[in-house]
């Protein structure tokens, strides 16, 4: 092999690659810098709007609250399988960003005399109908899809962890109130027992009181078990324990014009599908390449014209199918936006409904307590039978429990809304 010819071929290929880069390059290469603050950190001119939106999201949970501590622990304890997929997608995009460069490969041929001739084949695509540009766009969209998946995964994990913490607090609060109700009902039972022993009341009254006590005891045990189960699951999820003192969860109002993560995913998936369709279409059209071959017998260079895939009678239909796939991808964005609007409207209505129920039950609790206190005074004055007081107190217990349920239902639905909007985890901390 003659070194002069080899170097000449390399120079020709490099000059061809410089000419080819301008129309096909996706932008300058990203220089290596310091470690990114998060998986969504970007550098260079070719930045993604989808990833920028994910990066700018801020959690609606106060960082100094118990709920914020639960959220941070949930993120820290995550196995982050979606993060590994995002890293893989970034590496694939980095590899695709170099697809405009010439390719090198060995070539082995058999001569007429039966001798093997080994060489080095250098090929540079000059015109490919945008195929390599579409491959770069596909890889970039694949990174966006993986980034949205990571955001969905982290926000869903936070929603689960904070939901478990709220469920534990609800169980504790209902169990604590149930314990107080049991003690009061036991006092009523002693009064009824005395009246039965004195022949003033019937034995049936005592059975009714025992039945009410049994119901309250069962509800209290159920609430206590629910709290223990939620707390054990949260412990297994985060490896930490958190304060058991009930605290009202205050979630800030979501900022306006924040897209649902499902819409961002649909947009990224549509871009990926369109890029794949463009790449497939370009593969069915002619492309021009320059090739140089340096062997032990000499070297040579030339232009080739061909297609990435063999053509056939079904090629026109294949081209139409690729165009149809683009339209289907665009329509999927509209479907995702419609589903997001419906979900948002439903969740807003549910929040308003439970807030209304919370306010109404709070008012009912106040009135029931006033009625109970009045009946209690009348009973002590001998103006009311004890069974009427017990019935009023039982109604007070039911309304207190309903108030606790409504209060925490508001919290859970607010968490679901913030999860769907991607507002339970700071983008720069994912």
C-alpha positions in Angstrom: 0.0 0.0 0.0 1.3 3.4 -1.0 1.1 5.9 1.9 0.7 8.9 -0.4 -2.4 7.5 -2.0 -3.9 6.6 1.4 -3.3 10.2 2.8 -4.8 11.6 -0.4 -8.0 9.6 0.0 -8.3 10.6 3.6 -8.0 14.3 2.6 -10.6 13.9 -0.1 -13.1 12.3 2.3 -12.6 15.0 5.0 -13.2 17.7 2.4 -16.4 16.0 1.3 -17.5 15.7 4.9 -17.0 19.4 5.5 -19.2 20.1 2.5 -21.8 17.7 3.6 -22.0 18.9 7.2 -23.6 22.2 6.5 -27.0 21.0 5.2 -27.3 17.9 7.4 -25.8 18.9 10.7 -28.1 19.4 13.7 -25.8 22.0 15.3 -22.4 22.3 16.9 -21.2 19.6 19.2 -21.7 20.1 22.9 -18.5 20.8 24.6 -17.7 18.8 27.7 -18.2 20.8 30.8 -19.0 20.3 34.4 -21.4 17.7 35.7 -25.1 18.8 35.1 -27.2 19.8 38.1 -30.0 17.5 36.9 -30.8 15.0 34.2 -32.7 17.8 32.4 -29.7 20.1 32.2 -28.9 21.2 28.6 -26.0 22.8 26.9 -25.3 24.0 23.3 -27.5 25.7 20.8 -29.7 22.7 20.0 -31.7 22.7 23.2 -35.1 21.1 23.6 -38.2 23.1 24.5 -39.8 20.1 26.1 -36.8 19.4 28.4 -36.6 23.1 29.2 -40.2 23.1 30.4 -39.4 20.1 32.6 -36.4 21.8 34.0 -38.3 24.9 34.9 -41.1 23.1 36.9 -41.2 23.7 40.6 -42.8 21.7 43.3 -46.0 23.0 44.9 -45.0 21.3 48.2 -43.3 23.5 50.8 -39.8 22.2 51.2 -39.7 23.0 55.0 -42.9 21.1 55.7 -43.3 17.4 56.6 -44.8 16.8 53.1 -41.8 18.3 51.5 -39.5 16.1 53.5 -41.5 13.1 52.4 -41.2 14.2 48.8 -37.4 14.6 49.0 -37.0 11.2 50.7 -39.1 9.5 48.0 -37.0 11.0 45.2 -33.7 10.2 47.0 -34.7 6.5 47.5 -35.9 6.0 43.9 -34.1 3.3 41.9 -34.4 5.6 38.9 -34.9 3.1 36.1 -36.3 5.9 34.0 -33.1 7.9 34.6 -31.0 5.0 33.2 -33.3 5.0 30.1 -32.8 8.8 29.7 -29.0 8.4 29.9 -29.2 5.7 27.3 -31.3 7.9 25.0 -28.8 10.8 25.4 -26.0 8.5 24.4 -27.9 7.3 21.4 -28.6 10.9 20.4 -24.9 11.8 20.8 -24.0 8.9 18.5 -26.6 10.0 16.0 -25.3 13.5 16.0 -22.1 12.2 14.3 -23.9 10.4 11.5 -22.9 13.0 9.0 -19.2 12.0 9.3 -17.6 9.6 6.8 -17.7 5.9 7.7 -14.7 3.6 7.7 -14.7 -0.1 7.3 -12.6 -3.0 6.1 -13.1 -4.4 2.6 -12.0 -7.9 1.5 -12.3 -9.1 -2.1 -11.2 -12.2 -4.0 -9.4 -11.6 -7.3 -9.6 -13.6 -10.5 -6.4 -15.3 -9.6 -7.8 -16.4 -6.2 -5.9 -13.9 -4.1 -7.5 -12.0 -1.2 -7.2 -8.3 -1.4 -7.7 -6.4 1.9 -8.3 -2.7 2.2 -10.0 0.2 3.9 -13.3 1.5 2.5 -14.2 5.2 3.3 -17.7 6.4 2.4 -19.3 9.8 2.7 -23.0 10.4 2.0 -23.4 13.6 0.0 -27.1 13.6 -0.5 -29.7 11.3 1.1 -33.0 13.2 1.0 -32.6 14.2 4.7 -32.3 10.7 6.0 -29.5 11.3 8.5 -31.0 14.6 9.6 -34.2 12.7 10.3 -32.2 10.1 12.3 -30.8 12.9 14.4 -34.2 14.3 14.9 -35.5 10.9 15.9 -32.8 10.5 18.5 -33.4 14.0 19.9 -37.2 13.3 20.2 -36.3 9.9 21.9 -34.4 11.9 24.5 -37.5 14.1 25.1 -39.7 11.0 25.5 -37.3 9.5 28.0 -37.1 12.9 29.9 -40.9 13.1 30.2 -41.0 9.5 31.4 -38.5 10.3 34.1 -40.5 13.3 35.2 -43.7 11.2 35.2 -41.9 8.6 37.2 -40.6 11.0 39.9 -43.8 12.9 40.2 -45.8 9.7 40.5 -43.5 8.5 43.1 -43.8 11.7 45.2 -47.6 11.5 44.8 -47.6 7.9 46.1 -45.3 8.7 49.0 -47.1 11.9 50.1 -50.5 10.1 49.6 -49.3 7.4 51.9 -48.3 10.0 54.5 -51.6 11.7 54.2 -53.4 8.4 54.5 -51.5 7.6 57.7 -52.4 11.0 59.2 -56.0 10.5 58.3 -56.0 7.1 60.0 -54.4 8.5 63.1 -56.8 11.4 63.3 -59.9 9.1 62.8 -58.5 6.6 65.3 -57.8 9.4 67.9 -61.3 10.7 67.6 -62.7 7.2 67.8 -60.9 6.6 71.0 -62.5 9.7 72.5 -65.9 8.6 71.3 -65.4 5.2 72.8 -64.7 6.6 76.2 -67.8 8.8 76.0 -70.0 5.9 74.9 -68.6 3.8 77.7 -69.8 6.5 80.1 -73.3 6.3 78.5 -73.2 2.6 78.9 -72.6 2.8 82.6 -75.6 5.1 82.9 -77.8 2.8 80.9 -76.5 -0.3 82.8 -77.5 1.4 86.1 -80.9 2.2 84.8 -81.4 -1.4 83.6 -80.2 -2.7 87.0 -82.6 -0.4 88.7 -85.5 -1.5 86.5 -86.0 1.9 85.0 -84.8 1.0 81.4 -85.3 -2.1 79.3 -82.5 -4.6 78.5 -82.9 -3.7 74.8 -81.5 -0.2 75.5 -78.3 -1.7 76.8 -78.0 -3.9 73.6 -78.5 -0.8 71.4 -75.7 1.0 73.3 -73.4 -2.1 73.0 -74.1 -2.3 69.3 -73.1 1.4 68.9 -70.0 0.9 70.9 -69.0 -2.2 68.8 -69.4 -0.1 65.6 -67.2 2.7 66.9 -64.6 0.2 68.1 -64.5 -1.5 64.7 -64.2 1.8 62.8 -61.4 2.9 65.2 -59.5 -0.3 64.7 -59.9 -0.1 61.0 -58.6 3.5 61.0 -55.6 2.4 63.2 -54.8 -0.5 60.9 -55.0 1.8 57.8 -52.6 4.2 59.4 -50.2 1.4 60.3 -50.3 -0.1 56.8 -49.7 3.3 55.1 -46.9 4.1 57.4 -45.3 0.7 56.9 -45.5 1.0 53.2 -44.0 4.5 53.3 -41.2 3.2 55.5 -40.5 0.4 53.0 -40.6 3.0 50.1 -38.3 5.6 51.6 -36.5 3.9 54.4 -37.4 6.7 56.8 -40.0 7.5 59.4 -41.8 10.9 59.5 -43.6 13.0 62.1 -47.0 11.6 63.1 -48.6 14.9 64.1 -51.4 15.8 61.7 -50.8 18.9 59.7 -52.9 20.5 57.0 -51.3 20.0 53.6 -51.1 23.4 51.8 -50.6 23.0 48.1 -50.0 26.1 46.2 -52.1 27.1 43.2 -50.7 25.7 39.9 -49.3 28.4 37.6 -51.2 29.2 34.5 -50.4 27.7 31.1 -48.6 24.6 32.5 -49.1 21.6 30.2 -49.9 18.2 31.5 -47.0 15.8 31.3 -49.2 13.5 29.1 -49.4 16.3 26.5 -45.6 16.8 26.6 -45.2 13.1 26.1 -47.6 13.0 23.2 -45.8 15.9 21.5 -42.4 14.3 21.9 -43.7 10.9 20.7 -45.3 12.7 17.7 -42.0 14.3 16.8 -40.3 11.0 17.1 -42.8 9.3 14.9 -42.6 12.0 12.3 -38.8 11.8 12.3 -39.0 8.1 11.9 -41.4 8.5 8.9 -39.1 11.0 7.3 -36.2 8.6 7.7 -38.2 5.8 6.2 -39.3 7.9 3.3 -35.7 9.0 2.6 -34.6 5.4 2.7 -36.9 4.6 -0.3 -35.5 7.5 -2.4 -32.1 7.7 -4.2 -29.0 8.9 -2.4 -25.5 9.9 -3.6 -22.4 8.8 -1.8 -18.7 9.3 -2.4 -16.5 6.3 -1.6 -12.7 5.7 -1.6 -11.0 2.3 -1.3 -7.4 2.0 -0.2 -6.1 -1.6 -0.7 -2.8 -3.4 -0.9 -3.0 -3.2 -4.7 -3.7 0.6 -4.8 -6.6 3.0 -4.2 -9.5 4.5 -5.9 -12.5 6.8 -5.4 -15.9 7.4 -7.0 -19.5 8.3 -6.7 -22.3 5.9 -6.1 -26.1 6.3 -6.6 -28.5 4.0 -4.9 -31.3 3.6 -2.3 -31.2 2.6 1.3 -33.9 -0.1 0.7 -34.7 -2.1 -2.4 -37.6 -0.7 -4.4 -40.6 -2.8 -5.4 -44.2 -2.6 -6.6 -45.3 -1.7 -3.1 -43.0 1.3 -2.7 -45.7 3.9 -3.6 -48.0 2.5 -1.0 -45.2 2.4 1.5 -44.5 6.1 0.9 -48.2 6.9 1.4 -48.3 4.9 4.6 -45.3 6.9 6.0 -47.1 10.2 5.2 -50.3 8.9 6.9 -48.3 8.0 10.0 -47.2 11.7 10.3 -50.9 12.8 10.3 -51.7 10.1 12.9 -48.9 11.3 15.1 -50.2 14.9 14.9 -53.7 13.8 15.8 -52.5 12.0 18.9 -51.4 15.3 20.3 -55.0 16.6 19.9 -56.3 13.5 21.7 -53.8 14.0 24.5 -54.8 17.6 24.9 -58.5 16.8 25.0 -57.9 14.0 27.6 -55.8 16.5 29.6 -58.6 19.1 29.5 -61.1 16.6 30.7 -58.9 15.3 33.5 -58.2 18.9 34.6 -61.9 19.8 34.6 -62.8 16.7 36.5 -60.1 17.2 39.1 -61.0 20.9 39.6 -64.7 19.9 40.1 -63.8 17.2 42.5 -61.6 19.5 44.5 -64.4 22.1 44.6 -66.9 19.4 45.6 -64.8 18.1 48.5 -64.0 21.6 49.7 -67.7 22.3 49.7 -68.3 19.0 51.6 -65.5 20.0 54.0 -67.2 23.3 54.7 -70.6 21.8 55.1 -69.5 19.0 57.3 -67.6 21.5 59.5 -70.8 23.5 59.9 -72.8 20.3 60.6 -70.2 19.3 63.2 -70.6 22.6 65.0 -74.4 22.4 65.0 -74.3 18.7 66.1 -72.0 19.6 68.9 -74.2 22.4 70.1 -77.2 20.1 69.9 -75.4 17.4 71.9 -74.3 19.9 74.6 -77.9 21.1 74.9 -79.3 17.6 75.1 -76.6 16.7 77.7 -77.6 19.6 79.9 -81.3 18.7 79.5 -80.4 15.1 80.4 -78.6 16.2 83.5 -81.6 18.3 84.5 -83.9 15.2 84.0 -85.6 16.7 80.9 -84.2 14.2 78.3 -83.9 10.4 78.3 -80.3 9.1 77.9 -81.1 7.2 74.7 -81.9 10.5 72.9 -78.6 12.0 74.1 -76.8 8.8 72.8 -78.4 9.2 69.3 -77.4 12.8 69.1 -73.8 12.0 70.1 -73.7 9.1 67.5 -74.7 11.6 64.8 -71.9 13.9 66.0 -69.4 11.1 65.7 -70.5 10.3 62.1 -70.2 13.9 61.1 -66.8 14.3 62.7 -65.5 11.3 60.7 -67.1 12.6 57.5 -65.3 16.0 58.0 -62.0 14.2 58.4 -62.6 12.2 55.2 -63.6 15.2 53.2 -60.5 17.2 54.4 -58.1 14.5 53.3 -59.9 13.8 50.0 -59.2 17.4 49.0 -55.5 16.7 49.7 -55.4 13.5 47.6 -57.0 15.1 44.6 -54.8 18.1 44.8 -51.8 15.7 44.8 -53.2 13.9 41.7 -53.6 17.3 39.8 -50.0 18.4 40.8 -48.7 15.0 39.7 -50.3 15.2 36.3 -48.9 18.7 35.8 -45.5 17.6 37.0 -45.4 20.0 40.0 -44.5 17.6 42.8 -40.7 17.6 42.1 -38.4 20.4 41.2 -37.1 19.9 37.7 -33.5 20.9 38.6 -33.5 18.2 41.3 -34.6 15.2 39.2 
